[in-house]
Amino acid sequence: MDETRSFYQVQYFWVEHVNPMAFFGYILALEGMAVKAGPRAYAAAEKAHGKGACTFLKVHAMEDVDHVAEAFKHLETLDGAELAMVVTNFNQSCTLYSNMMHEIASRAGVGFERQAA
């Protein structure tokens, strides 16, 4: 999907043309979403497909939750310009991820409600 390509392809621009540190915003968005929405996604996937099909979700949603705390510690080491890039890429990544999920839901014919952070 165009939305999927938009979500990850923009990271090449950040790394190659702005600053590789900006990529951290993308990683922080993914790790944060895994912790916030992952347990619910894991439960639904496990119910529908069994534990064996859900290892990836389980690891990211329930076993790697300390990655978010580690990421926030790392943010404290960045200078103002680096932090601004990370925050901009974080916000952009969240928007693009949301767009991707809305398109998936639309194609599946289901509603998808935006949730507050």
PDB file as gemmi writes it, atoms N, CA and C in Angstrom:
CRYST1    1.000    1.000    1.000  90.00  90.00  90.00 P 1                      
ATOM      1  N   MET A   1       0.842  -1.189   0.000  1.00  0.00           N  
ATOM      2  CA  MET A   1       0.000   0.000   0.000  1.00  0.00           C  
ATOM      3  C   MET A   1       0.880   1.243   0.000  1.00  0.00           C  
ATOM      4  N   ASP A   2       0.363   2.291  -0.586  1.00  0.00           N  
ATOM      5  CA  ASP A   2       1.083   3.566  -0.562  1.00  0.00           C  
ATOM      6  C   ASP A   2       1.340   4.026   0.878  1.00  0.00           C  
ATOM      7  N   GLU A   3       0.363   3.810   1.742  1.00  0.00           N  
ATOM      8  CA  GLU A   3       0.498   4.238   3.138  1.00  0.00           C  
ATOM      9  C   GLU A   3       1.614   3.483   3.847  1.00  0.00           C  
ATOM     10  N   THR A   4       1.787   2.219   3.528  1.00  0.00           N  
ATOM     11  CA  THR A   4       2.861   1.432   4.141  1.00  0.00           C  
ATOM     12  C   THR A   4       4.216   1.922   3.667  1.00  0.00           C  
ATOM     13  N   ARG A   5       4.341   2.112   2.360  1.00  0.00           N  
ATOM     14  CA  ARG A   5       5.607   2.624   1.822  1.00  0.00           C  
ATOM     15  C   ARG A   5       5.922   4.005   2.389  1.00  0.00           C  
ATOM     16  N   SER A   6       4.927   4.845   2.505  1.00  0.00           N  
ATOM     17  CA  SER A   6       5.147   6.183   3.069  1.00  0.00           C  
ATOM     18  C   SER A   6       5.662   6.093   4.497  1.00  0.00           C  
ATOM     19  N   PHE A   7       5.152   5.129   5.237  1.00  0.00           N  
ATOM     20  CA  PHE A   7       5.534   4.968   6.639  1.00  0.00           C  
ATOM     21  C   PHE A   7       7.022   4.670   6.795  1.00  0.00           C  
ATOM     22  N   TYR A   8       7.551   3.759   5.982  1.00  0.00           N  
ATOM     23  CA  TYR A   8       8.963   3.418   6.176  1.00  0.00           C  
ATOM     24  C   TYR A   8       9.920   4.137   5.224  1.00  0.00           C  
ATOM     25  N   GLN A   9       9.489   4.493   4.024  1.00  0.00           N  
ATOM     26  CA  GLN A   9      10.421   5.100   3.076  1.00  0.00           C  
ATOM     27  C   GLN A   9      10.921   6.464   3.526  1.00  0.00           C  
ATOM     28  N   VAL A  10      10.113   7.201   4.227  1.00  0.00           N  
ATOM     29  CA  VAL A  10      10.534   8.517   4.681  1.00  0.00           C  
ATOM     30  C   VAL A  10      11.744   8.423   5.621  1.00  0.00           C  
ATOM     31  N   GLN A  11      11.927   7.264   6.235  1.00  0.00           N  
ATOM     32  CA  GLN A  11      13.068   7.098   7.147  1.00  0.00           C  
ATOM     33  C   GLN A  11      14.405   7.190   6.412  1.00  0.00           C  
ATOM     34  N   TYR A  12      14.438   6.763   5.157  1.00  0.00           N  
ATOM     35  CA  TYR A  12      15.655   6.896   4.377  1.00  0.00           C  
ATOM     36  C   TYR A  12      16.018   8.369   4.192  1.00  0.00           C  
ATOM     37  N   PHE A  13      15.020   9.194   3.996  1.00  0.00           N  
ATOM     38  CA  PHE A  13      15.271  10.629   3.871  1.00  0.00           C  
ATOM     39  C   PHE A  13      15.879  11.168   5.157  1.00  0.00           C  
ATOM     40  N   TRP A  14      15.261  10.825   6.292  1.00  0.00           N  
ATOM     41  CA  TRP A  14      15.786  11.317   7.575  1.00  0.00           C  
ATOM     42  C   TRP A  14      17.244  10.909   7.758  1.00  0.00           C  
ATOM     43  N   VAL A  15      17.548   9.650   7.513  1.00  0.00           N  
ATOM     44  CA  VAL A  15      18.889   9.125   7.759  1.00  0.00           C  
ATOM     45  C   VAL A  15      19.904   9.693   6.773  1.00  0.00           C  
ATOM     46  N   GLU A  16      19.546   9.734   5.498  1.00  0.00           N  
ATOM     47  CA  GLU A  16      20.502  10.126   4.471  1.00  0.00           C  
ATOM     48  C   GLU A  16      20.622  11.633   4.263  1.00  0.00           C  
ATOM     49  N   HIS A  17      19.553  12.386   4.541  1.00  0.00           N  
ATOM     50  CA  HIS A  17      19.566  13.806   4.203  1.00  0.00           C  
ATOM     51  C   HIS A  17      19.412  14.759   5.381  1.00  0.00           C  
ATOM     52  N   VAL A  18      19.058  14.243   6.535  1.00  0.00           N  
ATOM     53  CA  VAL A  18      18.903  15.125   7.696  1.00  0.00           C  
ATOM     54  C   VAL A  18      19.934  14.735   8.747  1.00  0.00           C  
ATOM     55  N   ASN A  19      19.647  13.669   9.491  1.00  0.00           N  
ATOM     56  CA  ASN A  19      20.568  13.212  10.529  1.00  0.00           C  
ATOM     57  C   ASN A  19      20.118  11.814  10.950  1.00  0.00           C  
ATOM     58  N   PRO A  20      21.009  10.845  10.965  1.00  0.00           N  
ATOM     59  CA  PRO A  20      20.606   9.490  11.361  1.00  0.00           C  
ATOM     60  C   PRO A  20      19.955   9.426  12.745  1.00  0.00           C  
ATOM     61  N   MET A  21      20.297  10.362  13.632  1.00  0.00           N  
ATOM     62  CA  MET A  21      19.699  10.354  14.965  1.00  0.00           C  
ATOM     63  C   MET A  21      18.183  10.537  14.898  1.00  0.00           C  
ATOM     64  N   ALA A  22      17.685  11.177  13.855  1.00  0.00           N  
ATOM     65  CA  ALA A  22      16.243  11.382  13.722  1.00  0.00           C  
ATOM     66  C   ALA A  22      15.499  10.060  13.637  1.00  0.00           C  
ATOM     67  N   PHE A  23      16.152   9.012  13.157  1.00  0.00           N  
ATOM     68  CA  PHE A  23      15.536   7.687  13.056  1.00  0.00           C  
ATOM     69  C   PHE A  23      15.014   7.206  14.405  1.00  0.00           C  
ATOM     70  N   PHE A  24      15.618   7.705  15.460  1.00  0.00           N  
ATOM     71  CA  PHE A  24      15.213   7.319  16.810  1.00  0.00           C  
ATOM     72  C   PHE A  24      13.739   7.659  17.067  1.00  0.00           C  
ATOM     73  N   GLY A  25      13.226   8.705  16.433  1.00  0.00           N  
ATOM     74  CA  GLY A  25      11.813   9.058  16.583  1.00  0.00           C  
ATOM     75  C   GLY A  25      10.908   7.965  16.042  1.00  0.00           C  
ATOM     76  N   TYR A  26      11.294   7.363  14.945  1.00  0.00           N  
ATOM     77  CA  TYR A  26      10.546   6.253  14.338  1.00  0.00           C  
ATOM     78  C   TYR A  26      10.562   5.040  15.263  1.00  0.00           C  
ATOM     79  N   ILE A  27      11.733   4.725  15.780  1.00  0.00           N  
ATOM     80  CA  ILE A  27      11.874   3.584  16.687  1.00  0.00           C  
ATOM     81  C   ILE A  27      11.066   3.808  17.957  1.00  0.00           C  
ATOM     82  N   LEU A  28      11.132   5.009  18.505  1.00  0.00           N  
ATOM     83  CA  LEU A  28      10.380   5.330  19.716  1.00  0.00           C  
ATOM     84  C   LEU A  28       8.875   5.196  19.472  1.00  0.00           C  
ATOM     85  N   ALA A  29       8.412   5.625  18.316  1.00  0.00           N  
ATOM     86  CA  ALA A  29       6.989   5.494  17.979  1.00  0.00           C  
ATOM     87  C   ALA A  29       6.593   4.023  17.930  1.00  0.00           C  
ATOM     88  N   LEU A  30       7.392   3.194  17.267  1.00  0.00           N  
ATOM     89  CA  LEU A  30       7.070   1.771  17.160  1.00  0.00           C  
ATOM     90  C   LEU A  30       7.086   1.088  18.522  1.00  0.00           C  
ATOM     91  N   GLU A  31       8.097   1.365  19.318  1.00  0.00           N  
ATOM     92  CA  GLU A  31       8.185   0.751  20.650  1.00  0.00           C  
ATOM     93  C   GLU A  31       7.025   1.210  21.537  1.00  0.00           C  
ATOM     94  N   GLY A  32       6.696   2.498  21.460  1.00  0.00           N  
ATOM     95  CA  GLY A  32       5.587   3.027  22.261  1.00  0.00           C  
ATOM     96  C   GLY A  32       4.253   2.418  21.855  1.00  0.00           C  
ATOM     97  N   MET A  33       4.030   2.302  20.555  1.00  0.00           N  
ATOM     98  CA  MET A  33       2.778   1.694  20.088  1.00  0.00           C  
ATOM     99  C   MET A  33       2.697   0.231  20.495  1.00  0.00           C  
ATOM    100  N   ALA A  34       3.829  -0.462  20.481  1.00  0.00           N  
ATOM    101  CA  ALA A  34       3.835  -1.869  20.880  1.00  0.00           C  
ATOM    102  C   ALA A  34       3.405  -2.017  22.335  1.00  0.00           C  
ATOM    103  N   VAL A  35       3.888  -1.127  23.198  1.00  0.00           N  
ATOM    104  CA  VAL A  35       3.535  -1.203  24.608  1.00  0.00           C  
ATOM    105  C   VAL A  35       2.077  -0.794  24.835  1.00  0.00           C  
ATOM    106  N   LYS A  36       1.649   0.266  24.148  1.00  0.00           N  
ATOM    107  CA  LYS A  36       0.294   0.789  24.371  1.00  0.00           C  
ATOM    108  C   LYS A  36      -0.781  -0.105  23.753  1.00  0.00           C  
ATOM    109  N   ALA A  37      -0.615  -0.510  22.519  1.00  0.00           N  
ATOM    110  CA  ALA A  37      -1.660  -1.256  21.809  1.00  0.00           C  
ATOM    111  C   ALA A  37      -1.343  -2.738  21.664  1.00  0.00           C  
ATOM    112  N   GLY A  38      -0.114  -3.106  21.909  1.00  0.00           N  
ATOM    113  CA  GLY A  38       0.307  -4.480  21.682  1.00  0.00           C  
ATOM    114  C   GLY A  38      -0.416  -5.545  22.485  1.00  0.00           C  
ATOM    115  N   PRO A  39      -0.617  -5.352  23.795  1.00  0.00           N  
ATOM    116  CA  PRO A  39      -1.304  -6.407  24.552  1.00  0.00           C  
ATOM    117  C   PRO A  39      -2.703  -6.719  24.015  1.00  0.00           C  
ATOM    118  N   ARG A  40      -3.418  -5.704  23.628  1.00  0.00           N  
ATOM    119  CA  ARG A  40      -4.761  -5.910  23.062  1.00  0.00           C  
ATOM    120  C   ARG A  40      -4.670  -6.649  21.716  1.00  0.00           C  
ATOM    121  N   ALA A  41      -3.713  -6.243  20.892  1.00  0.00           N  
ATOM    122  CA  ALA A  41      -3.526  -6.904  19.599  1.00  0.00           C  
ATOM    123  C   ALA A  41      -3.098  -8.353  19.797  1.00  0.00           C  
ATOM    124  N   TYR A  42      -2.213  -8.573  20.762  1.00  0.00           N  
ATOM    125  CA  TYR A  42      -1.761  -9.929  21.041  1.00  0.00           C  
ATOM    126  C   TYR A  42      -2.926 -10.817  21.488  1.00  0.00           C  
ATOM    127  N   ALA A  43      -3.743 -10.316  22.401  1.00  0.00           N  
ATOM    128  CA  ALA A  43      -4.881 -11.092  22.897  1.00  0.00           C  
ATOM    129  C   ALA A  43      -5.834 -11.470  21.760  1.00  0.00           C  
ATOM    130  N   ALA A  44      -6.111 -10.512  20.888  1.00  0.00           N  
ATOM    131  CA  ALA A  44      -7.018 -10.780  19.758  1.00  0.00           C  
ATOM    132  C   ALA A  44      -6.399 -11.782  18.790  1.00  0.00           C  
ATOM    133  N   ALA A  45      -5.119 -11.618  18.492  1.00  0.00           N  
ATOM    134  CA  ALA A  45      -4.446 -12.525  17.555  1.00  0.00           C  
ATOM    135  C   ALA A  45      -4.322 -13.919  18.140  1.00  0.00           C  
ATOM    136  N   GLU A  46      -4.017 -14.002  19.423  1.00  0.00           N  
ATOM    137  CA  GLU A  46      -3.899 -15.307  20.069  1.00  0.00           C  
ATOM    138  C   GLU A  46      -5.241 -16.042  20.058  1.00  0.00           C  
ATOM    139  N   LYS A  47      -6.306 -15.319  20.330  1.00  0.00           N  
ATOM    140  CA  LYS A  47      -7.647 -15.913  20.320  1.00  0.00           C  
ATOM    141  C   LYS A  47      -7.996 -16.441  18.922  1.00  0.00           C  
ATOM    142  N   ALA A  48      -7.634 -15.675  17.905  1.00  0.00           N  
ATOM    143  CA  ALA A  48      -7.986 -16.047  16.535  1.00  0.00           C  
ATOM    144  C   ALA A  48      -7.053 -17.092  15.925  1.00  0.00           C  
ATOM    145  N   HIS A  49      -5.767 -17.053  16.303  1.00  0.00           N  
ATOM    146  CA  HIS A  49      -4.787 -17.876  15.586  1.00  0.00           C  
ATOM    147  C   HIS A  49      -3.934 -18.787  16.470  1.00  0.00           C  
ATOM    148  N   GLY A  50      -4.052 -18.664  17.782  1.00  0.00           N  
ATOM    149  CA  GLY A  50      -3.253 -19.478  18.690  1.00  0.00           C  
ATOM    150  C   GLY A  50      -1.907 -18.854  19.015  1.00  0.00           C  
ATOM    151  N   LYS A  51      -1.311 -19.314  20.113  1.00  0.00           N  
ATOM    152  CA  LYS A  51      -0.046 -18.754  20.601  1.00  0.00           C  
ATOM    153  C   LYS A  51       1.097 -18.872  19.598  1.00  0.00           C  
ATOM    154  N   GLY A  52       1.157 -19.979  18.902  1.00  0.00           N  
ATOM    155  CA  GLY A  52       2.259 -20.219  17.971  1.00  0.00           C  
ATOM    156  C   GLY A  52       2.363 -19.191  16.870  1.00  0.00           C  
ATOM    157  N   ALA A  53       1.255 -18.585  16.503  1.00  0.00           N  
ATOM    158  CA  ALA A  53       1.251 -17.599  15.420  1.00  0.00           C  
ATOM    159  C   ALA A  53       1.502 -16.186  15.914  1.00  0.00           C  
ATOM    160  N   CYS A  54       1.705 -16.020  17.214  1.00  0.00           N  
ATOM    161  CA  CYS A  54       1.732 -14.667  17.783  1.00  0.00           C  
ATOM    162  C   CYS A  54       3.017 -14.336  18.529  1.00  0.00           C  
ATOM    163  N   THR A  55       4.064 -15.086  18.304  1.00  0.00           N  
ATOM    164  CA  THR A  55       5.314 -14.871  19.041  1.00  0.00           C  
ATOM    165  C   THR A  55       5.851 -13.459  18.866  1.00  0.00           C  
ATOM    166  N   PHE A  56       5.844 -12.958  17.635  1.00  0.00           N  
ATOM    167  CA  PHE A  56       6.346 -11.613  17.365  1.00  0.00           C  
ATOM    168  C   PHE A  56       5.583 -10.578  18.192  1.00  0.00           C  
ATOM    169  N   LEU A  57       4.269 -10.657  18.182  1.00  0.00           N  
ATOM    170  CA  LEU A  57       3.457  -9.713  18.963  1.00  0.00           C  
ATOM    171  C   LEU A  57       3.744  -9.834  20.453  1.00  0.00           C  
ATOM    172  N   LYS A  58       3.848 -11.049  20.934  1.00  0.00           N  
ATOM    173  CA  LYS A  58       4.092 -11.260  22.362  1.00  0.00           C  
ATOM    174  C   LYS A  58       5.407 -10.629  22.796  1.00  0.00           C  
ATOM    175  N   VAL A  59       6.451 -10.858  22.043  1.00  0.00           N  
ATOM    176  CA  VAL A  59       7.763 -10.309  22.396  1.00  0.00           C  
ATOM    177  C   VAL A  59       7.722  -8.778  22.442  1.00  0.00           C  
ATOM    178  N   HIS A  60       7.159  -8.167  21.410  1.00  0.00           N  
ATOM    179  CA  HIS A  60       7.166  -6.712  21.345  1.00  0.00           C  
ATOM    180  C   HIS A  60       6.159  -6.055  22.276  1.00  0.00           C  
ATOM    181  N   ALA A  61       5.052  -6.718  22.526  1.00  0.00           N  
ATOM    182  CA  ALA A  61       4.004  -6.113  23.343  1.00  0.00           C  
ATOM    183  C   ALA A  61       4.157  -6.393  24.828  1.00  0.00           C  
ATOM    184  N   MET A  62       4.758  -7.512  25.168  1.00  0.00           N  
ATOM    185  CA  MET A  62       4.730  -7.916  26.562  1.00  0.00           C  
ATOM    186  C   MET A  62       6.102  -8.206  27.175  1.00  0.00           C  
ATOM    187  N   GLU A  63       7.090  -8.471  26.360  1.00  0.00           N  
ATOM    188  CA  GLU A  63       8.385  -8.830  26.910  1.00  0.00           C  
ATOM    189  C   GLU A  63       9.446  -7.745  26.720  1.00  0.00           C  
ATOM    190  N   ASP A  64       9.229  -6.844  25.787  1.00  0.00           N  
ATOM    191  CA  ASP A  64      10.208  -5.788  25.516  1.00  0.00           C  
ATOM    192  C   ASP A  64       9.759  -4.423  26.031  1.00  0.00           C  
ATOM    193  N   VAL A  65       8.877  -4.399  27.007  1.00  0.00           N  
ATOM    194  CA  VAL A  65       8.325  -3.122  27.466  1.00  0.00           C  
ATOM    195  C   VAL A  65       9.390  -2.203  28.059  1.00  0.00           C  
ATOM    196  N   ASP A  66      10.485  -2.750  28.529  1.00  0.00           N  
ATOM    197  CA  ASP A  66      11.558  -1.929  29.084  1.00  0.00           C  
ATOM    198  C   ASP A  66      12.253  -1.082  28.024  1.00  0.00           C  
ATOM    199  N   HIS A  67      12.052  -1.396  26.748  1.00  0.00           N  
ATOM    200  CA  HIS A  67      12.670  -0.609  25.685  1.00  0.00           C  
ATOM    201  C   HIS A  67      12.199   0.842  25.701  1.00  0.00           C  
ATOM    202  N   VAL A  68      10.964   1.073  26.078  1.00  0.00           N  
ATOM    203  CA  VAL A  68      10.447   2.442  26.111  1.00  0.00           C  
ATOM    204  C   VAL A  68      11.158   3.243  27.197  1.00  0.00           C  
ATOM    205  N   ALA A  69      11.313   2.678  28.362  1.00  0.00           N  
ATOM    206  CA  ALA A  69      12.027   3.366  29.448  1.00  0.00           C  
ATOM    207  C   ALA A  69      13.472   3.640  29.046  1.00  0.00           C  
ATOM    208  N   GLU A  70      14.107   2.677  28.408  1.00  0.00           N  
ATOM    209  CA  GLU A  70      15.478   2.868  27.929  1.00  0.00           C  
ATOM    210  C   GLU A  70      15.541   3.986  26.892  1.00  0.00           C  
ATOM    211  N   ALA A  71      14.547   4.049  26.036  1.00  0.00           N  
ATOM    212  CA  ALA A  71      14.512   5.089  25.010  1.00  0.00           C  
ATOM    213  C   ALA A  71      14.399   6.473  25.645  1.00  0.00           C  
ATOM    214  N   PHE A  72      13.552   6.605  26.646  1.00  0.00           N  
ATOM    215  CA  PHE A  72      13.413   7.901  27.297  1.00  0.00           C  
ATOM    216  C   PHE A  72      14.700   8.317  28.006  1.00  0.00           C  
ATOM    217  N   LYS A  73      15.430   7.363  28.559  1.00  0.00           N  
ATOM    218  CA  LYS A  73      16.733   7.679  29.154  1.00  0.00           C  
ATOM    219  C   LYS A  73      17.686   8.201  28.085  1.00  0.00           C  
ATOM    220  N   HIS A  74      17.643   7.582  26.923  1.00  0.00           N  
ATOM    221  CA  HIS A  74      18.516   8.003  25.829  1.00  0.00           C  
ATOM    222  C   HIS A  74      18.178   9.419  25.360  1.00  0.00           C  
ATOM    223  N   LEU A  75      16.901   9.758  25.364  1.00  0.00           N  
ATOM    224  CA  LEU A  75      16.499  11.104  24.937  1.00  0.00           C  
ATOM    225  C   LEU A  75      17.174  12.186  25.772  1.00  0.00           C  
ATOM    226  N   GLU A  76      17.437  11.891  27.028  1.00  0.00           N  
ATOM    227  CA  GLU A  76      18.079  12.863  27.924  1.00  0.00           C  
ATOM    228  C   GLU A  76      19.510  13.181  27.513  1.00  0.00           C  
ATOM    229  N   THR A  77      20.115  12.339  26.690  1.00  0.00           N  
ATOM    230  CA  THR A  77      21.505  12.558  26.270  1.00  0.00           C  
ATOM    231  C   THR A  77      21.607  13.411  24.998  1.00  0.00           C  
ATOM    232  N   LEU A  78      20.484  13.691  24.352  1.00  0.00           N  
ATOM    233  CA  LEU A  78      20.509  14.412  23.084  1.00  0.00           C  
ATOM    234  C   LEU A  78      20.575  15.915  23.296  1.00  0.00           C  
ATOM    235  N   ASP A  79      21.221  16.602  22.350  1.00  0.00           N  
ATOM    236  CA  ASP A  79      21.202  18.058  22.408  1.00  0.00           C  
ATOM    237  C   ASP A  79      19.863  18.549  21.838  1.00  0.00           C  
ATOM    238  N   GLY A  80      19.618  19.836  21.932  1.00  0.00           N  
ATOM    239  CA  GLY A  80      18.338  20.409  21.527  1.00  0.00           C  
ATOM    240  C   GLY A  80      17.970  20.149  20.073  1.00  0.00           C  
ATOM    241  N   ALA A  81      18.944  20.274  19.175  1.00  0.00           N  
ATOM    242  CA  ALA A  81      18.671  20.062  17.747  1.00  0.00           C  
ATOM    243  C   ALA A  81      18.345  18.601  17.466  1.00  0.00           C  
ATOM    244  N   GLU A  82      19.095  17.685  18.088  1.00  0.00           N  
ATOM    245  CA  GLU A  82      18.821  16.263  17.889  1.00  0.00           C  
ATOM    246  C   GLU A  82      17.450  15.897  18.446  1.00  0.00           C  
ATOM    247  N   LEU A  83      17.144  16.405  19.622  1.00  0.00           N  
ATOM    248  CA  LEU A  83      15.856  16.111  20.233  1.00  0.00           C  
ATOM    249  C   LEU A  83      14.708  16.631  19.374  1.00  0.00           C  
ATOM    250  N   ALA A  84      14.867  17.808  18.806  1.00  0.00           N  
ATOM    251  CA  ALA A  84      13.828  18.373  17.935  1.00  0.00           C  
ATOM    252  C   ALA A  84      13.585  17.478  16.720  1.00  0.00           C  
ATOM    253  N   MET A  85      14.658  16.953  16.128  1.00  0.00           N  
ATOM    254  CA  MET A  85      14.508  16.045  14.983  1.00  0.00           C  
ATOM    255  C   MET A  85      13.797  14.761  15.385  1.00  0.00           C  
ATOM    256  N   VAL A  86      14.174  14.233  16.539  1.00  0.00           N  
ATOM    257  CA  VAL A  86      13.554  13.002  17.025  1.00  0.00           C  
ATOM    258  C   VAL A  86      12.058  13.223  17.253  1.00  0.00           C  
ATOM    259  N   VAL A  87      11.716  14.339  17.886  1.00  0.00           N  
ATOM    260  CA  VAL A  87      10.306  14.633  18.158  1.00  0.00           C  
ATOM    261  C   VAL A  87       9.527  14.823  16.851  1.00  0.00           C  
ATOM    262  N   THR A  88      10.114  15.528  15.898  1.00  0.00           N  
ATOM    263  CA  THR A  88       9.443  15.731  14.612  1.00  0.00           C  
ATOM    264  C   THR A  88       9.210  14.397  13.912  1.00  0.00           C  
ATOM    265  N   ASN A  89      10.227  13.545  13.899  1.00  0.00           N  
ATOM    266  CA  ASN A  89      10.070  12.243  13.249  1.00  0.00           C  
ATOM    267  C   ASN A  89       9.112  11.353  14.036  1.00  0.00           C  
ATOM    268  N   PHE A  90       9.118  11.452  15.343  1.00  0.00           N  
ATOM    269  CA  PHE A  90       8.157  10.706  16.151  1.00  0.00           C  
ATOM    270  C   PHE A  90       6.728  11.093  15.772  1.00  0.00           C  
ATOM    271  N   ASN A  91       6.449  12.376  15.734  1.00  0.00           N  
ATOM    272  CA  ASN A  91       5.103  12.849  15.379  1.00  0.00           C  
ATOM    273  C   ASN A  91       4.726  12.431  13.963  1.00  0.00           C  
ATOM    274  N   GLN A  92       5.653  12.588  13.033  1.00  0.00           N  
ATOM    275  CA  GLN A  92       5.400  12.199  11.648  1.00  0.00           C  
ATOM    276  C   GLN A  92       5.142  10.698  11.561  1.00  0.00           C  
ATOM    277  N   SER A  93       5.927   9.921  12.255  1.00  0.00           N  
ATOM    278  CA  SER A  93       5.764   8.470  12.225  1.00  0.00           C  
ATOM    279  C   SER A  93       4.417   8.046  12.793  1.00  0.00           C  
ATOM    280  N   CYS A  94       3.988   8.683  13.864  1.00  0.00           N  
ATOM    281  CA  CYS A  94       2.677   8.359  14.442  1.00  0.00           C  
ATOM    282  C   CYS A  94       1.558   8.691  13.464  1.00  0.00           C  
ATOM    283  N   THR A  95       1.666   9.820  12.791  1.00  0.00           N  
ATOM    284  CA  THR A  95       0.651  10.200  11.806  1.00  0.00           C  
ATOM    285  C   THR A  95       0.621   9.209  10.643  1.00  0.00           C  
ATOM    286  N   LEU A  96       1.788   8.867  10.119  1.00  0.00           N  
ATOM    287  CA  LEU A  96       1.845   7.943   8.986  1.00  0.00           C  
ATOM    288  C   LEU A  96       1.385   6.543   9.373  1.00  0.00           C  
ATOM    289  N   TYR A  97       1.701   6.115  10.575  1.00  0.00           N  
ATOM    290  CA  TYR A  97       1.229   4.812  11.050  1.00  0.00           C  
ATOM    291  C   TYR A  97      -0.294   4.814  11.150  1.00  0.00           C  
ATOM    292  N   SER A  98      -0.841   5.881  11.692  1.00  0.00           N  
ATOM    293  CA  SER A  98      -2.298   6.007  11.797  1.00  0.00           C  
ATOM    294  C   SER A  98      -2.945   5.962  10.414  1.00  0.00           C  
ATOM    295  N   ASN A  99      -2.356   6.666   9.467  1.00  0.00           N  
ATOM    296  CA  ASN A  99      -2.883   6.642   8.098  1.00  0.00           C  
ATOM    297  C   ASN A  99      -2.865   5.227   7.527  1.00  0.00           C  
ATOM    298  N   MET A 100      -1.781   4.514   7.788  1.00  0.00           N  
ATOM    299  CA  MET A 100      -1.659   3.148   7.305  1.00  0.00           C  
ATOM    300  C   MET A 100      -2.732   2.259   7.928  1.00  0.00           C  
ATOM    301  N   MET A 101      -2.937   2.382   9.220  1.00  0.00           N  
ATOM    302  CA  MET A 101      -3.938   1.559   9.895  1.00  0.00           C  
ATOM    303  C   MET A 101      -5.356   1.894   9.429  1.00  0.00           C  
ATOM    304  N   HIS A 102      -5.614   3.165   9.178  1.00  0.00           N  
ATOM    305  CA  HIS A 102      -6.930   3.548   8.660  1.00  0.00           C  
ATOM    306  C   HIS A 102      -7.178   2.935   7.277  1.00  0.00           C  
ATOM    307  N   GLU A 103      -6.162   2.902   6.448  1.00  0.00           N  
ATOM    308  CA  GLU A 103      -6.312   2.308   5.120  1.00  0.00           C  
ATOM    309  C   GLU A 103      -6.536   0.799   5.225  1.00  0.00           C  
ATOM    310  N   ILE A 104      -5.824   0.158   6.127  1.00  0.00           N  
ATOM    311  CA  ILE A 104      -6.025  -1.280   6.335  1.00  0.00           C  
ATOM    312  C   ILE A 104      -7.465  -1.538   6.786  1.00  0.00           C  
ATOM    313  N   ALA A 105      -7.920  -0.764   7.755  1.00  0.00           N  
ATOM    314  CA  ALA A 105      -9.286  -0.931   8.258  1.00  0.00           C  
ATOM    315  C   ALA A 105     -10.306  -0.666   7.160  1.00  0.00           C  
ATOM    316  N   SER A 106     -10.057   0.354   6.364  1.00  0.00           N  
ATOM    317  CA  SER A 106     -10.967   0.678   5.268  1.00  0.00           C  
ATOM    318  C   SER A 106     -11.058  -0.472   4.268  1.00  0.00           C  
ATOM    319  N   ARG A 107      -9.913  -1.032   3.930  1.00  0.00           N  
ATOM    320  CA  ARG A 107      -9.896  -2.151   2.982  1.00  0.00           C  
ATOM    321  C   ARG A 107     -10.557  -3.392   3.557  1.00  0.00           C  
ATOM    322  N   ALA A 108     -10.489  -3.525   4.878  1.00  0.00           N  
ATOM    323  CA  ALA A 108     -11.114  -4.673   5.537  1.00  0.00           C  
ATOM    324  C   ALA A 108     -12.600  -4.434   5.796  1.00  0.00           C  
ATOM    325  N   GLY A 109     -13.039  -3.193   5.593  1.00  0.00           N  
ATOM    326  CA  GLY A 109     -14.445  -2.860   5.792  1.00  0.00           C  
ATOM    327  C   GLY A 109     -14.845  -2.741   7.249  1.00  0.00           C  
ATOM    328  N   VAL A 110     -13.885  -2.357   8.084  1.00  0.00           N  
ATOM    329  CA  VAL A 110     -14.185  -2.181   9.503  1.00  0.00           C  
ATOM    330  C   VAL A 110     -13.869  -0.753   9.936  1.00  0.00           C  
ATOM    331  N   GLY A 111     -14.504  -0.329  11.000  1.00  0.00           N  
ATOM    332  CA  GLY A 111     -14.228   1.003  11.550  1.00  0.00           C  
ATOM    333  C   GLY A 111     -12.947   0.985  12.333  1.00  0.00           C  
ATOM    334  N   PHE A 112     -12.351   2.128  12.460  1.00  0.00           N  
ATOM    335  CA  PHE A 112     -11.087   2.263  13.191  1.00  0.00           C  
ATOM    336  C   PHE A 112     -11.137   3.597  13.908  1.00  0.00           C  
ATOM    337  N   GLU A 113     -11.265   3.571  15.201  1.00  0.00           N  
ATOM    338  CA  GLU A 113     -11.385   4.796  15.991  1.00  0.00           C  
ATOM    339  C   GLU A 113     -10.014   5.280  16.431  1.00  0.00           C  
ATOM    340  N   ARG A 114      -9.803   6.562  16.307  1.00  0.00           N  
ATOM    341  CA  ARG A 114      -8.573   7.160  16.835  1.00  0.00           C  
ATOM    342  C   ARG A 114      -8.667   7.199  18.346  1.00  0.00           C  
ATOM    343  N   GLN A 115      -7.581   6.839  19.003  1.00  0.00           N  
ATOM    344  CA  GLN A 115      -7.536   6.877  20.457  1.00  0.00           C  
ATOM    345  C   GLN A 115      -6.573   7.959  20.883  1.00  0.00           C  
ATOM    346  N   ALA A 116      -6.910   8.626  21.964  1.00  0.00           N  
ATOM    347  CA  ALA A 116      -6.018   9.644  22.509  1.00  0.00           C  
ATOM    348  C   ALA A 116      -4.768   8.967  23.053  1.00  0.00           C  
ATOM    349  N   ALA A 117      -3.668   9.684  22.979  1.00  0.00           N  
ATOM    350  CA  ALA A 117      -2.390   9.135  23.480  1.00  0.00           C  
ATOM    351  C   ALA A 117      -2.403   8.952  24.966  1.00  0.00           C  
TER     352      ALA A 117                                                      
END                                                                             
